[in-house]
Every structure is written in structure tokens, then in C-alpha cells.
Amino acid sequence: MKKLIDTEDLCLADDICIPIAFEGDTEAAQYMVRTILSRDDITVERVETQKRIGSIASRSAVLDILAHDSNGNLIDIEIQRAFHGWDDLAARAESYASFLLLSTLEKGMEYRNAKEAISIFITDNDAVGGGKPTYSYRMRDADGKGLKGSRMTIVLANGSYRDTIETEISRLYSDLYETELEKVRRPEMRKCLGRVKGEDGMLSTERGYSVIEMIKAEGRDEGMKKGIEKGRDEGRMEDAVKMIALGFPLSTIADITDIPINEIEKLRT
């Protein structure tokens, strides 16, 4: 069912905005990748959002933003609003990066021919606590030396980082969390937020993707899918719980599920 959501408090870091803002936008994705990685040699040729990746038989993942560069390398940008501890973040980052790396290998290819896989996790706060804008990790041996030939990189991006000299990465993070269109400074990011805000300041869940479809893509079993399709109360409650875990604002969850905010607050406990 179509829902209209007031976009006043929405920013580019909100899950519901990502596919509407970034789908197919190579310019914006390239700007983000180059800024976070401090690499001007990356040319993004294709961008997908809410892309399912991984094994059909076992666990898979739905990526926020998947960028394909001109050399066949894959770069995933995840905006992680909710933080569930280091164990969850580390395992999630490793899993996503592994999915990416395997996806660069076609059937029959030698492992040494795998392309580069970079998984970027932008967090609301400084998860590492070192005060840096980014933290980069690659596979290392027991002595701390880099594993020769490793093609997998995990980057934790501190979305709360701001500096007094207005570096490019500080501007990027500021734009990601800005809710007012006229205050977004980079034209690439302003264009993305403009798609979300629209002409009437209202966002339709039919623009870009349905939140219900996103939740189903996270791995819900077939019986629950049927429950969602029928719009039963149990399905709506499950949707709300899932969106709480994903970090959606309570007001947005209420708009989408038609569940009163006071009932949603009870689900958080």
C-alpha cells in the first residue's frame, strides 16, 4: 500500500532514502568513494542500491550502495545507523567484504584473478574511538604484516567526524546527515537529497522501493512473506521490529506500518 512520508527530518543517511537518492548515480558514488578512501584513481561506472549478494543456500546480504569501478572492482557503501557492538559490526563488515570478493570471481576463474573488494561502513559515531575520519583494515599475519596479495579491504568511516578546517571528508559527513537541502554543500550530494525531498516535501514508499520489500529481502521465510502480503497485524509488528533494528526513526516506522508510536516504543524493550 502506498504511503506518504514527510521528508522534513530525513537525510541521506536514512535507510529509506538511500535507493531513491543514490540508485544509478555514479557521480555521487564516485565522490563518496574517492573522498572516504582518499583515492582519485577510482572511476565508478555503475551503481546499484539494495543489491542482494551472497549465497542463496546460506546467509546473504542486501547492500546499501554497490559501486562497480572501471577495473571490475566492487565497492560497497553501508550507512550503519544502529550500532549493536563490535562483534556485530566486525562480523558484518567481514561477511559483506567476503561476499564482494567472491562476486568478482566467475565460475572457473583462478582465485588469484579476483578483483579488489572494498567494504565501507559509515557509522553515526566514532565506533573505534580514535578521533580519526576513517579506519582502514586489511588482512594481516600473526606478526601484523600485511598479507601479500590480499584484495579485501574494510573501512570504518566515522560519520561524526568534523574538523575546523573544513576538509572534504568533513563536508561529506556533514552533507550525509543534513536534513535541509539548501545547507548541503556538495552539488553531488545536494542532487541526491533533492530526489528525496521532492517538489512537495513528501516521500512515497513507491518511489524507489517498498520498505516491506526491503524487509522481505533481508531473509524472511515464505510464511512471513505471505503474512506481510495479507497485511495482518502480526506481519506489521514484525516489520516494525525489523525497522527498529535497522535504525529507522520511530515516526517513520509509524507512518509506514500504521502502528501508533507508543506501541512501537514498547517493541524497543
Contacts in CASP RR format, 6 or more apart in sequence:
PFRMAT RR
TARGET T0000
AUTHOR 0000-0000-0000
METHOD contacts of the structure
MODEL  1
MKKLIDTEDLCLADDICIPIAFEGDTEAAQYMVRTILSRDDITVERVETQ
KRIGSIASRSAVLDILAHDSNGNLIDIEIQRAFHGWDDLAARAESYASFL
LLSTLEKGMEYRNAKEAISIFITDNDAVGGGKPTYSYRMRDADGKGLKGS
RMTIVLANGSYRDTIETEISRLYSDLYETELEKVRRPEMRKCLGRVKGED
GMLSTERGYSVIEMIKAEGRDEGMKKGIEKGRDEGRMEDAVKMIALGFPL
STIADITDIPINEIEKLRT
2 204 0 8 1.000
2 205 0 8 1.000
2 206 0 8 1.000
3 204 0 8 1.000
3 205 0 8 1.000
3 255 0 8 1.000
3 256 0 8 1.000
4 202 0 8 1.000
4 203 0 8 1.000
4 204 0 8 1.000
4 255 0 8 1.000
5 16 0 8 1.000
5 202 0 8 1.000
5 203 0 8 1.000
5 204 0 8 1.000
5 205 0 8 1.000
5 252 0 8 1.000
5 255 0 8 1.000
5 256 0 8 1.000
6 201 0 8 1.000
6 202 0 8 1.000
6 203 0 8 1.000
6 255 0 8 1.000
7 196 0 8 1.000
7 197 0 8 1.000
7 198 0 8 1.000
7 201 0 8 1.000
7 202 0 8 1.000
7 203 0 8 1.000
8 179 0 8 1.000
8 201 0 8 1.000
9 179 0 8 1.000
9 249 0 8 1.000
9 251 0 8 1.000
10 16 0 8 1.000
10 17 0 8 1.000
10 179 0 8 1.000
10 196 0 8 1.000
10 197 0 8 1.000
10 203 0 8 1.000
10 252 0 8 1.000
11 17 0 8 1.000
11 176 0 8 1.000
11 177 0 8 1.000
11 178 0 8 1.000
11 179 0 8 1.000
11 193 0 8 1.000
12 18 0 8 1.000
12 21 0 8 1.000
12 22 0 8 1.000
12 79 0 8 1.000
12 175 0 8 1.000
12 176 0 8 1.000
12 177 0 8 1.000
12 178 0 8 1.000
12 189 0 8 1.000
12 192 0 8 1.000
12 193 0 8 1.000
12 196 0 8 1.000
13 79 0 8 1.000
13 81 0 8 1.000
13 122 0 8 1.000
13 124 0 8 1.000
13 176 0 8 1.000
13 177 0 8 1.000
14 81 0 8 1.000
14 248 0 8 1.000
14 249 0 8 1.000
14 252 0 8 1.000
15 64 0 8 1.000
15 79 0 8 1.000
15 81 0 8 1.000
15 214 0 8 1.000
15 246 0 8 1.000
15 247 0 8 1.000
15 248 0 8 1.000
16 203 0 8 1.000
16 205 0 8 1.000
16 211 0 8 1.000
16 248 0 8 1.000
16 252 0 8 1.000
17 193 0 8 1.000
17 196 0 8 1.000
17 203 0 8 1.000
18 49 0 8 1.000
18 50 0 8 1.000
18 64 0 8 1.000
18 65 0 8 1.000
18 79 0 8 1.000
19 49 0 8 1.000
19 50 0 8 1.000
19 208 0 8 1.000
19 209 0 8 1.000
20 195 0 8 1.000
20 196 0 8 1.000
20 203 0 8 1.000
20 207 0 8 1.000
20 208 0 8 1.000
20 209 0 8 1.000
21 28 0 8 1.000
21 192 0 8 1.000
21 193 0 8 1.000
21 194 0 8 1.000
21 195 0 8 1.000
21 196 0 8 1.000
22 28 0 8 1.000
22 29 0 8 1.000
22 47 0 8 1.000
22 49 0 8 1.000
22 65 0 8 1.000
22 192 0 8 1.000
23 47 0 8 1.000
23 48 0 8 1.000
23 49 0 8 1.000
23 208 0 8 1.000
24 46 0 8 1.000
24 47 0 8 1.000
24 48 0 8 1.000
24 49 0 8 1.000
25 47 0 8 1.000
25 188 0 8 1.000
25 191 0 8 1.000
25 192 0 8 1.000
26 44 0 8 1.000
26 45 0 8 1.000
26 46 0 8 1.000
26 47 0 8 1.000
26 67 0 8 1.000
27 188 0 8 1.000
27 191 0 8 1.000
28 47 0 8 1.000
28 188 0 8 1.000
28 189 0 8 1.000
28 191 0 8 1.000
28 192 0 8 1.000
29 44 0 8 1.000
29 47 0 8 1.000
29 65 0 8 1.000
29 67 0 8 1.000
29 75 0 8 1.000
29 77 0 8 1.000
30 42 0 8 1.000
30 43 0 8 1.000
30 44 0 8 1.000
30 67 0 8 1.000
31 172 0 8 1.000
31 186 0 8 1.000
31 188 0 8 1.000
31 189 0 8 1.000
32 65 0 8 1.000
32 77 0 8 1.000
32 172 0 8 1.000
33 39 0 8 1.000
33 42 0 8 1.000
33 44 0 8 1.000
33 67 0 8 1.000
33 75 0 8 1.000
33 77 0 8 1.000
33 118 0 8 1.000
33 120 0 8 1.000
34 40 0 8 1.000
34 42 0 8 1.000
35 168 0 8 1.000
35 169 0 8 1.000
35 172 0 8 1.000
36 77 0 8 1.000
36 120 0 8 1.000
36 122 0 8 1.000
36 134 0 8 1.000
36 155 0 8 1.000
36 157 0 8 1.000
36 169 0 8 1.000
36 172 0 8 1.000
37 118 0 8 1.000
37 120 0 8 1.000
37 134 0 8 1.000
37 155 0 8 1.000
42 69 0 8 1.000
42 73 0 8 1.000
42 75 0 8 1.000
43 69 0 8 1.000
43 70 0 8 1.000
44 67 0 8 1.000
44 68 0 8 1.000
44 69 0 8 1.000
44 70 0 8 1.000
44 75 0 8 1.000
45 68 0 8 1.000
45 69 0 8 1.000
45 70 0 8 1.000
46 67 0 8 1.000
46 68 0 8 1.000
47 65 0 8 1.000
47 66 0 8 1.000
47 67 0 8 1.000
47 68 0 8 1.000
48 63 0 8 1.000
48 65 0 8 1.000
48 66 0 8 1.000
48 68 0 8 1.000
49 63 0 8 1.000
49 64 0 8 1.000
49 65 0 8 1.000
49 66 0 8 1.000
49 209 0 8 1.000
50 62 0 8 1.000
50 63 0 8 1.000
50 64 0 8 1.000
50 209 0 8 1.000
50 214 0 8 1.000
50 217 0 8 1.000
51 62 0 8 1.000
51 63 0 8 1.000
51 66 0 8 1.000
52 60 0 8 1.000
52 61 0 8 1.000
52 62 0 8 1.000
52 63 0 8 1.000
52 217 0 8 1.000
53 60 0 8 1.000
53 61 0 8 1.000
53 62 0 8 1.000
53 63 0 8 1.000
53 66 0 8 1.000
53 96 0 8 1.000
53 99 0 8 1.000
53 100 0 8 1.000
53 103 0 8 1.000
54 60 0 8 1.000
54 61 0 8 1.000
54 99 0 8 1.000
54 102 0 8 1.000
54 103 0 8 1.000
59 95 0 8 1.000
60 99 0 8 1.000
60 219 0 8 1.000
61 95 0 8 1.000
61 96 0 8 1.000
61 99 0 8 1.000
62 214 0 8 1.000
62 217 0 8 1.000
62 218 0 8 1.000
63 76 0 8 1.000
63 78 0 8 1.000
63 96 0 8 1.000
64 76 0 8 1.000
64 77 0 8 1.000
64 78 0 8 1.000
64 79 0 8 1.000
65 76 0 8 1.000
65 77 0 8 1.000
65 78 0 8 1.000
66 74 0 8 1.000
66 75 0 8 1.000
66 76 0 8 1.000
66 77 0 8 1.000
67 74 0 8 1.000
67 75 0 8 1.000
67 76 0 8 1.000
67 77 0 8 1.000
68 74 0 8 1.000
68 75 0 8 1.000
69 75 0 8 1.000
71 115 0 8 1.000
71 116 0 8 1.000
72 104 0 8 1.000
72 115 0 8 1.000
73 104 0 8 1.000
73 115 0 8 1.000
73 116 0 8 1.000
73 117 0 8 1.000
73 118 0 8 1.000
74 100 0 8 1.000
74 101 0 8 1.000
74 103 0 8 1.000
74 104 0 8 1.000
74 115 0 8 1.000
74 116 0 8 1.000
74 117 0 8 1.000
74 118 0 8 1.000
75 117 0 8 1.000
75 118 0 8 1.000
75 119 0 8 1.000
75 120 0 8 1.000
76 96 0 8 1.000
76 97 0 8 1.000
76 100 0 8 1.000
76 117 0 8 1.000
76 118 0 8 1.000
76 119 0 8 1.000
76 120 0 8 1.000
77 120 0 8 1.000
77 122 0 8 1.000
78 96 0 8 1.000
78 119 0 8 1.000
78 120 0 8 1.000
78 121 0 8 1.000
78 122 0 8 1.000
79 122 0 8 1.000
79 176 0 8 1.000
80 89 0 8 1.000
80 92 0 8 1.000
80 121 0 8 1.000
80 122 0 8 1.000
80 123 0 8 1.000
80 124 0 8 1.000
81 124 0 8 1.000
81 246 0 8 1.000
81 247 0 8 1.000
82 245 0 8 1.000
82 246 0 8 1.000
82 247 0 8 1.000
83 89 0 8 1.000
83 123 0 8 1.000
83 124 0 8 1.000
83 125 0 8 1.000
83 127 0 8 1.000
86 127 0 8 1.000
89 121 0 8 1.000
89 123 0 8 1.000
89 127 0 8 1.000
89 156 0 8 1.000
92 121 0 8 1.000
93 119 0 8 1.000
93 121 0 8 1.000
93 154 0 8 1.000
93 156 0 8 1.000
94 154 0 8 1.000
96 119 0 8 1.000
97 117 0 8 1.000
97 118 0 8 1.000
97 119 0 8 1.000
97 152 0 8 1.000
97 153 0 8 1.000
97 154 0 8 1.000
98 152 0 8 1.000
100 117 0 8 1.000
100 118 0 8 1.000
100 119 0 8 1.000
100 152 0 8 1.000
101 114 0 8 1.000
101 117 0 8 1.000
101 151 0 8 1.000
101 152 0 8 1.000
103 117 0 8 1.000
104 114 0 8 1.000
104 115 0 8 1.000
104 116 0 8 1.000
104 117 0 8 1.000
104 151 0 8 1.000
105 111 0 8 1.000
105 113 0 8 1.000
105 114 0 8 1.000
114 151 0 8 1.000
115 151 0 8 1.000
116 151 0 8 1.000
116 152 0 8 1.000
116 153 0 8 1.000
117 151 0 8 1.000
117 152 0 8 1.000
117 153 0 8 1.000
118 152 0 8 1.000
118 153 0 8 1.000
118 154 0 8 1.000
118 155 0 8 1.000
119 152 0 8 1.000
119 153 0 8 1.000
119 154 0 8 1.000
119 155 0 8 1.000
120 155 0 8 1.000
120 157 0 8 1.000
121 154 0 8 1.000
121 155 0 8 1.000
121 156 0 8 1.000
121 157 0 8 1.000
122 157 0 8 1.000
122 159 0 8 1.000
122 173 0 8 1.000
122 176 0 8 1.000
123 156 0 8 1.000
123 157 0 8 1.000
123 158 0 8 1.000
123 159 0 8 1.000
124 159 0 8 1.000
124 160 0 8 1.000
124 177 0 8 1.000
125 158 0 8 1.000
125 159 0 8 1.000
125 160 0 8 1.000
126 132 0 8 1.000
126 158 0 8 1.000
126 159 0 8 1.000
126 160 0 8 1.000
126 161 0 8 1.000
127 156 0 8 1.000
127 158 0 8 1.000
128 135 0 8 1.000
128 156 0 8 1.000
128 158 0 8 1.000
129 158 0 8 1.000
131 158 0 8 1.000
131 161 0 8 1.000
132 158 0 8 1.000
132 161 0 8 1.000
133 157 0 8 1.000
133 158 0 8 1.000
133 159 0 8 1.000
133 161 0 8 1.000
133 163 0 8 1.000
133 167 0 8 1.000
133 169 0 8 1.000
133 170 0 8 1.000
133 173 0 8 1.000
134 155 0 8 1.000
134 156 0 8 1.000
134 157 0 8 1.000
134 158 0 8 1.000
134 169 0 8 1.000
135 155 0 8 1.000
135 156 0 8 1.000
135 158 0 8 1.000
136 153 0 8 1.000
136 154 0 8 1.000
136 155 0 8 1.000
137 153 0 8 1.000
137 154 0 8 1.000
137 155 0 8 1.000
137 156 0 8 1.000
138 146 0 8 1.000
138 147 0 8 1.000
138 150 0 8 1.000
138 152 0 8 1.000
138 153 0 8 1.000
138 154 0 8 1.000
139 146 0 8 1.000
139 147 0 8 1.000
139 150 0 8 1.000
139 152 0 8 1.000
140 146 0 8 1.000
140 147 0 8 1.000
141 147 0 8 1.000
157 173 0 8 1.000
158 173 0 8 1.000
159 173 0 8 1.000
159 176 0 8 1.000
159 177 0 8 1.000
160 173 0 8 1.000
161 169 0 8 1.000
161 170 0 8 1.000
161 173 0 8 1.000
162 170 0 8 1.000
162 173 0 8 1.000
162 174 0 8 1.000
163 170 0 8 1.000
171 185 0 8 1.000
171 186 0 8 1.000
172 186 0 8 1.000
172 189 0 8 1.000
174 185 0 8 1.000
175 184 0 8 1.000
175 185 0 8 1.000
175 186 0 8 1.000
175 189 0 8 1.000
175 190 0 8 1.000
175 193 0 8 1.000
176 189 0 8 1.000
178 184 0 8 1.000
178 193 0 8 1.000
181 190 0 8 1.000
181 193 0 8 1.000
181 194 0 8 1.000
181 197 0 8 1.000
184 190 0 8 1.000
184 193 0 8 1.000
196 203 0 8 1.000
197 203 0 8 1.000
205 211 0 8 1.000
205 212 0 8 1.000
205 256 0 8 1.000
211 239 0 8 1.000
211 243 0 8 1.000
211 256 0 8 1.000
212 228 0 8 1.000
212 239 0 8 1.000
212 256 0 8 1.000
215 228 0 8 1.000
215 239 0 8 1.000
215 242 0 8 1.000
215 243 0 8 1.000
216 224 0 8 1.000
216 225 0 8 1.000
216 228 0 8 1.000
218 242 0 8 1.000
220 228 0 8 1.000
220 238 0 8 1.000
224 235 0 8 1.000
224 238 0 8 1.000
227 234 0 8 1.000
227 235 0 8 1.000
228 235 0 8 1.000
228 238 0 8 1.000
228 239 0 8 1.000
236 257 0 8 1.000
236 258 0 8 1.000
236 259 0 8 1.000
237 257 0 8 1.000
237 259 0 8 1.000
237 267 0 8 1.000
239 256 0 8 1.000
239 257 0 8 1.000
240 253 0 8 1.000
240 257 0 8 1.000
240 259 0 8 1.000
240 264 0 8 1.000
240 267 0 8 1.000
241 267 0 8 1.000
243 252 0 8 1.000
243 253 0 8 1.000
243 256 0 8 1.000
243 257 0 8 1.000
244 253 0 8 1.000
244 264 0 8 1.000
244 267 0 8 1.000
244 268 0 8 1.000
250 261 0 8 1.000
250 264 0 8 1.000
250 265 0 8 1.000
251 261 0 8 1.000
253 259 0 8 1.000
253 264 0 8 1.000
254 260 0 8 1.000
254 261 0 8 1.000
254 264 0 8 1.000
257 264 0 8 1.000
END
